[in-house]
Amino acid sequence: MLDYVNTVNGRPAFTRDDLATTSDLAGWAGAAAAVHHVELAIGGDVAPAHHRAAIELRERLYSVFGAIATDVPPRPDDVRWLTERAADALRRAELVRTDAGYEARWSHPGSESVCDSVADSAVNLLRSPIVRWVKACDGCGWLYLDTSRSHGRRWCSMNACGARHKMRRYHQRRSHAAGEP
């Protein structure tokens, strides 16, 4: 679900949007394996209204979880909107028995199923004790779930933002050691 929020880079003025066109949503869901048993219109058309709703969901999720990541209470209106969206999603779901219990699955085609699945996952995370581990990357601002032992992780990925940060510090130390300003 946080991967859905991270379909843009660098907020608030992002330069890349992985959901920029109406066909991007189905492609993202397929690549992320975000939805169980959903007929996605891969390469197909997403109605403009569904595309706008998908973007609104992403931005509301960022508003809620971005606030949580910075230890600020999310706006009550955003939390209420999210819970209502997830409740609507659950009304459209079929509960399917799995080895672990029951799982919500959506069978209506297209982008609405993707958004239903994401909204349901978001409320499940919001209600979970691990919501306190939602953090924002010091490098790029992406949201992530800090599952490190000490919960002191600072970057979305050590291979990306963490490595860039360490390289900057290394070059700064070398410059100072060499007497450069």
Summary of the structure (lengths in Angstrom):
residues: 181
radius of gyration: 18.9
end to end distance: 44.1
largest distance: 66.6
contacts: 510
relative contact order: 0.14
helix: 51%
strand: 10%
